[in-house]
Amino acid sequence: MTEREDTTKESTEARPAPSGHGDDTAASLGDYRATFYAAPVAMAVLNRDGLVLAANPAFGELVGTDPAELVAATAADLTDLGADPRVWTAYREVLCGRSDRMRCTRRLKHPEGHSVWVEATVEPLTPEPLSGEERMLLSVADISDRHDLLARLRHLQMHDPVTRLPNRALFFERLAAALETASFAPSGTGRIGLCYLDLDGFKAVNDTLGHRVGDRLLSAVAQRLTRCAEAAEDRGPGRGGHLVARLGGDEFALLVEDSTGTDQLAELAQSVLDALQRPFDLAGQRLSVSASIGVVERTATGTTATGLMQAADTTLYWAKEDGKARWTLFDPERNAHRMTRQALSSTLRPAVDRGEFTLEYQPLVGLGDGRAQGVEALVRWRHPQFGTLSPNRFIALAEENGAIVELGRWVLERACYQARAWQLAHPGEPLFVSVNVAVRQVWDSDLVADVAGILAETGLPPELLQLELTESAVMGSAGRPLQALQALSDMGVRIAIDDFGTGYSNLAYLSRLPVSVLKLDGSFVRGFRSQEHPNPADEMIVEALVALAHRLGLTVTAECVESAEQAERLRRIGCDTGQGWLYSRPVAPDRVEALLDAGRHTGA
């Protein structure tokens, strides 16, 4: 007569038994016999063993048996009190006299075939007057209407009104339950998978066609996602359930319980992309959309809902970054790189104050006489966790978060102090120092004032300072950047264009810029590596650039010079200075003088 099914809602109550056998107002069964049998609520009197002593007609109707035939029946079997360990324990506490009441919600099978939700209560009665036997009253109230109402309210609360899919709250509830089940259940794969997606360019649909069309599109997308999930469930035996949810806006999630591996998730993600690529016909509007999907699949043990969603969100960002309209699988190595990048970005500013940065210097050598004319200052980060980092690991981050202004000012100051020290030590052959400047330093700080102040503080002559800006930062400069460059040039500071030949290459603009040096990108010099197999195109380009620069009154520096053959060929076509491993790798300040002295004696 009972249905052994898991309930969606269940509660028990228990409180300590009083010292007596019940309330003084509780009457014996004999005094209330008429009320007991006439009551519309199903009731039964039990002994301490849980056996039925008497049952009223309502109870007999509930279980589909004549009340007289229920005498000596086990009450727990009639009302499903033994199916749940918690309910059974609370029930036994009342029978044994250690609690004076218990209440629980159960689902019973009605004799007519439908299910009935009931609230069962067990509490002591006064002892039988003649025998002194202790008895319990079991009452069972039909709460099906109330339960159905609560279920409907919960459904409305846990589902999205636009797509009718489970919403964010229900998704996370299911996710937490799935992780717990997968971690401890003896059967199943013990794994979980997630496809986290959003629509590419959905905002444009709302902005141009209105939110009503946008909602229709979301509803149509939800239907296709649901069909994809259902098809995936049917494709192979032993695969776990699939939940499709709308998390908000144009974001959806497909949760795969008991996943079988990344291949299963990849197959599901690709089927979703294929389904969404087909055009949507929405009330006369034909729309085409795409989606970006982050795919995560892992063992459930040790995985939290927060950690899984963070990984999915990161992977979705990668899919967007990689070009959209694709799915991307979570990559631990790429994530570790991202985490390292975030760690570096967050500690850049404090690192300047902590003195974690240092400078190394690489000589700039005249190709005609082999003598050092200057050095380029190159910053290094001695990170306490990641070791010594080269500029390509942190300069872009510093430009993104604005730390480049403070860091650039520190580099400029330290380099000028060092150049002044070299000038005092070798007054007859002073070296200029070349310092890289990011375009953000021009926009976000008063670079002219900073340079003027540092030169005054260090005593370094302006002609011994060279500032390098990338070609893309200089070409097309107007307004404040151009004014700053002109003011620095008027001050006597040399301006160099770094990595020339890889950016805009607006050659006509060179004549209008206060530039004195072009530094050719190393990609041109690499074509000079082999004397036996030279690249004539590279040589012709470099020769033309050198000729143009000289006509404009500019000098030319070749980067990445690694062999004497390259240096000789660059010298023959008129290049002025060279920089590269042929002369020296970047070294600490105390090694620069020794390298320069060696260069003076050998003519390297």
N, C-alpha and C positions, 0 to 999 in steps of 0.2 A: 504493500500500500504506500510505501515511501519511495521517493526518487532520489537515488544516491548521486547527486550532482553537486559540483562546487557552487556556492552561492555568491552572488555579487555583493551582498551586504549581510553582515552578520555581527551580532553583538551579544554579549553576556553580561549579567549583573550578579553580584554576590556581595552580601554583607554579613558580618558576624552574627551568629545566632544569639538571641537573648537568653538570659539565665532561666526563664520559664519555658513553658511549652507553647506559647503563643499569646496573642492579644486577648484581654479579658472579654472583648466584644465578639470574639470568634465563637460561634455557636456550634453545637454538635450537628452531625449530619441529620440526625433524627429531627432536630428542631427546624431545620431548613430543607427538609426533603422535598417539599412541594416546589420551593424556589429552585432547587438544584435541577429537578427534572423539567421544569418549565423554562429554564434559562436558554436564551438564543445562542449563548456562547458555549462552545464545546468544552465540557468539563469531565474529569474523571478523578476518583479518589484512589490513592495508591497507598500501599504499605511501605515500610522502610526498605523493602527489597525491590521496590519499583514495580510491583505487580498490581494490576487493576483490581480494586475491591468493588467499584461501582462506576458506571459511566452513564451520562445522560443521553437522551435521544440526539441532541445536536452533535455529540461526540461520535455516536454511531453513524450518523449521516455523513460526517466528515470522512470517516474511514471506510464507509460502505459495509458496515456489519451491525447486526442486531446488538444493542447494548448488553443484553444478557449474555451473549456469547463472548464478550470481551473480558469477563471476569477471569482473573488469574493470568491474563495476557501481559506480556512485558511492554510497559508503556514506552520505553525508549525505542523499541522496534516500531511501534505504531506512529511515532512522531519524529523519527529520524534523529534522536538525541545522541546516538552513539557514533554518528558518522564523522563528527569533528572532535578531535582530542580536547580542545578547549571547552567545548560545550559539555562533553561527557564528564570532564573533571568538575566543572561547576555544578552539574546535576548530581554527581555523587556526593559533593560537599553538602548539599541540602539534604539528601537522603540520610547521610550519616549524622546530621545535626550540627555540622560545623558552620553552616551558613543558613540564613533563614529565608533566602529567596534567590532565584535565578530566573533570568529572562533571556531568550534568544530568538532570532529570526531564522525560520527554516522554510524550505520549499518542499511541499508534499504533492504527491500524485493523487488527484481527486478520482473517485471511482468512475466518473464519467469520462476520464481520459485527459483532462486538462490539468495544468499545474496550478497550485494554490500557494500563495505566500501567507504564512501564518506567524504570529508572535506567540510563543509558548512560554508560560510562566509556571513555576513550581514553587510552592511555599507550604509550610507546616499548617495543619489543623490542630485544634485541641484534641487531646487523647479521647478515645471512645469511653463514654461514661462507665459502662459496665465492665468491659475487659481491660480498659486502660491502654489499649493498643494505640501506638503513635501512627498518625496518618498524614499524607501529603495531598494537597489539592493541585491537580494539573489542569490549567485552563489554556485553551488554544483559540485565539481570535484571528479571524480572516482579515488580513491587511492587504489583500491583493490590489485593491483600488489605490490605496495610498502608495504602495510599492511601485505600481505602474506610473503614477504621477511623478514620483521622485525619479524614476528611470527616465521618463520623458524630459524632465527638467535637466537631469544630468546630461542627456544626449544633446540638448540645446546648448548647455554650458560647454561641452567638450567638442563641439563640431563647428566648423566654419560655415556661416550662413550663405556665403557666395558659392562655394564649391561643394558643400556638404561633406567635405573630407574631415577627418579628425584634425583638430586644431593643435596649436603648440602645447597646450596643457596636457591633452591626451597623449600626444606624441611622447613627451618626456615621461609621462606615467608608464606608458608601454615600454619605453626604452629602459627605464630603471628596472622594471619587472623582467624584461628580456635578459638584461645583464645578470641579474640575480639568478634567474633560472638556468642560464647557460653556464654560470660559474659552478653551480652546485648539483645540477641534475646529472644522474649517472648516465643517462642516454643522451643522444644528440652529439653534435660536433664540438660544442663548447666554444663556438666562434660567433661573431656578429659582424654584419656589414651595413654600410650606409652609403646611399647616393644622395648628395646634397646639391640642389640645383637652383638656379634662378634664370629667368628669361633675359636674353640679351636685348636691350633697347626697349623694355616694356614701358618705361616712363614716357617715351615718345608716343606710344599708342594712347596713353591717358591724356597727354597734353594736346594731341592733334585731333583725336576722335572722341574724346570724352570718357568719363569713368564708366558709363553704362556699357560701352563697347569693350572697355578694359575688363570689366567684370565678366562679360560674356566670354571673352578670350580666356580668362582664368578658369572659368567653368569648363570650357572645352579642353583646355590643357589638362585639367584634373581628370576628365573622362579618359583621355588617352593614357595618362600615367597609370590609372587604375587598370586599364586593359593590358598595359605592359606588365604590371605586377602580376595580374591573374595568369597571363600567358607564361610568365617565368615560373610561377608555382606549378604549372601543369607540365613543364618541360622535362622534369626528371623526378624520380622517386627519392624520398628521403630529404627533400629540401624543406627548409623551415618556412614559416609564414612570412608574408610581405605586407607591411603597413605603409600606405601612402598618406601623407599628411601635408597640409598647408601651414607653414610656420609663420606666415605673414607676408604682406606685399606680394611680390612675385616669387617668393622662395618656397620651395617644396622639398620634401624629404621622402625617400623610400628606404624603409628599415627592413633588413633581411635578418630574421632570426635563424639560428643554427645554419649559418652560411657554410658553404663547402670550399671557399677559397676565393682568391682574387679573380679567377677566371669567371666565376659565377657573377660577381659584381660587375666585371668589365662587360660581360654579355648583356646584363640588364641595362647598364649605362648606354651602351651602343644602341640597344633597341629603343630606348627613350629618345635619343638623338634622332634616330631614323623616323620615329613616330611624329616628333614635333616638326620635322623639316617639311612634312606635307602641309600645303596651305590650309588655312581655316576659312570656312565660309560662314560669316556671322551677319545675318540679317542684311544681306546685300553687300557686305564688306568682305573682301577677300584679303586675308592677311597672311603673311609669312613671318615666322619667328624662329629663333634658334635658342639654344640653352647652353649654359656652361655648367659642368657637373664636376664636383669634387667627390672622389671615391675613396672610401676607407674600409679596410677589411682586416680584422685582427682577432686574436683570442680574447674571450670575455674576461678571463681571470686577470685581475689587475687593471682592468679598464673601467673608467668612470664615465658617466654620461657627459660631464663637463669636458673631460679629456677627449672623448670621441668627437664631440661637436667642435672643439677647438681645432682638431686635426682636419675635420671635414671643411670647416670654414677656411682654413689655410689652403687646403687643396683646391677649393672652389676659386680662391683668389689666384692661384697658379694658373688654373684653366682660363680665367679672364686675361691674365697677364700674357699667357702663351698665344693668345689670338682669338679667344671666344669660340663658340660653336664647337666645343670639344669636351671630352671628359679627361680628367687627369687623375692618376693614381697617387695616393699619398706616398712620399718618398722620405724615409727617415733621414737620409744624408742631406737632402735639400732642406728639410726642416731644421736640421742641426745648423746648417749654414745660415738660415734665416734667424734662428735664435741667437747665433753668434753675432750676426749683423745688428740685431736689436740691442744686444748687450753692449756692443761697441758704441752704438749711437747714443745710448743712455749715459755712457760714462765718458764721453768725449770732453765735455766742458770741465768736469771735475779733474780730468787727467791733466789738463793744462796747469791748473793750480797746484796739483801734486807733483809737478815736475817730471812727468813720465815721458815727455818728448825730448828728443835730442836731434842734432843736425850732423849730417855727413856731407862731404864736399867732393865733387868730381871736377877735375881740371878741364878747362877749355884751352886747347893748344893751337898755336898758329901753324898752319900746314906748310908755310914757307920756311920757317926757321925751327920748328919743333919746340918752341918755347911756350910755356904756359902764360896766357894773358889774363886769365880769370878762372873762377870756379863757380859751379852751380851748387847752391845750398839745397839739400834734399832732406826732408824731415823723416824721422823714424819714431815709431811709438813703441817704447819698451813696456809692453802691457804685462801686468803682474800675473795674468792667467794664460794669455795666448802667446807670450814671448815677444820678440821684436817683429813689428809689423811694418811693411813697406807702405808708401803712400797710396798705392792702388787699393789697399784694404780699408782705408778710412777717409780719404779726402772727399770722395763722393758723398759719404755719409755726413761729413762736416758741412758740405755745401747744402745738403738737404735740410739739416736741422739748424743751420745758422751758426754752428760752432766755428766755421771757417774764419769768421771775422776775428774772433779772439785768438784762434790758433795762428792765423796769418800774421796778425800783429806781433805775436811772440816770435815767429820765425824771422820776420823782418828785423826785429830788434836784435836778436841773437846773432844773425848773420852780419849785420852792420858792425856790431861790437867786435866780431871776429875779424872782419875785413880791416877794421881800423887797427887791430893789434898787428896784423900782417904788414900793414902800411908802415907802422912805426918800426917794425923789425927790419923791413927792407924798403927804406924810403926811395932808393934809386929805381926800383922795379916794382911799383905797386900793382897789386892784383885787384881787379874789379870782382864783385860778388854778384851773382845772378840769382834772383829770388822769384819764385813762381807766385802769381797773384790770381786768385779766382775772381770771376766776374762779379760774384755776389759781394766781394769786398769793396768793389767800386760802388755798388748800389746801396749796400747796407751800412757803410761806414764812410767817414770822411778820409779817404785814402790819402789825399794830398796833404791834409793836416797831419796825419799819422807819419807819413814819410818825412815831412819837414821837421816834425818834432824829434823823430828818431835820429835823423842826420845831425840835428843840432846837439842832441844829447850825447851821441857817440863821437862827434867830431869827424865823421867820415865825409870826404868830399863827394858831392852829388855825382861827379863823373865816374866814381868807383862803385856806383850802384846801378844794376841793370834789373829791370822788372820784366818778367816773362808772362804774357797772356796768351791763351790759346787763340788760334785763328778764328774759330767760331765766335769767340767773345769779342774780338777786335773788329772783324769785318762787319760792316753795317752799323757800327757804333754811332750813336747820335745823342744829342742832348748831354746829360750828365756824364756818361762814360767818356765821350769824346772830349768834353771840357776838362775832365780829370786827367786824361792822357796828355792833353796839350799843356796843362799846368805843370805836370811832372816833367815833361820835356823842356819846358821853359826854365824849370828849376835846374836843369843840367843832368837829370836822370835819364839813362838810356832805356828805350822801350824796345822789347823784342817780341816778335810773333813766334810762339812755340808751335811745333808740329805743323809747320806750314806745308800746304799741298794736300791736306786731308779734309779740310773744311769747305768753306764757301769758295775759296780761291777767286775772289773778286779782285782781279789784278788791277783793274782801273782804279779801285778804291785806295790802293797803296799810296798813290801820290798825295792823297788828302789826309793821310794819317801821320801823326808825329812819331813815326817808327824809324829806328836806326839799324835794327838787326832782324834778319830772317833766319829762323832755325828750321832747316829742312827735316821733315819727318824721316825717321829711320827706315821706313819702307822703301824709300828711293835708294838709300845707301846699300840696302841688302842686295840689290841687283848688281852691285860692284864686287861681289864676293870672289868670283872666280875669274882669273885672267884668261883661262882657256875658253870659258863659256860666258862671255860678258852679255849683259842685256843691253843692246844698243838703244832701246826705247828709254830705259831709265837714264842712261847717260845723256841722251839728247834732251830729256826733260830737265835734268839737273843743270845742264849747260845753259839751256834757255832761261831757267829761273835765275841762275847766277848772273847772266848777262843783263837781264831785266833789273835785278836788284842793284847791280853796280851802276846802271844808267840812272837809277833813282837815288843814288848816293847811299845805298844800304850795304852793309856787310852781310856775309852769309856764313852760318855755322852748320856743319853736317853732324847729325846725331848718329849714334850706334856705329861708330867706326871701330871695327874689330880686327883689321889686318893692315899690314904695311901696304899691300896691293891696293886696298880701298883708299888709303890715305894718299897714295901717289896719284891715283887716277883723279881723285877729288882735287888735288893740288893742280894737276895739269889743266883742268877745266875752269880753274879760277876760284875755287871755294876758299874762303879766308881762314876759318878755324874748324877744328874737328873736336868731337867729344865722344868718348866710348871706351871700351875695355882695352883697346890697344894701348891707351895711355894709363888708365887706372880705373878700377872700380871706385864707387863712392867710399871714402875713408873718413875716419875721425879727424878732427882739426889738428891733433898733434902729429899726424902722419903726413899732412899736406906739405909742410915745408920740406921734408925729406924727399917727397916725390918731385917737388918742383926743382929742388937742387939737382936731383938726378937728371931731370929733363934738361936743365941748363947745360950740364956737362956732356950729355950724350947727344943732344939735338934730336931726341926722339920725336 
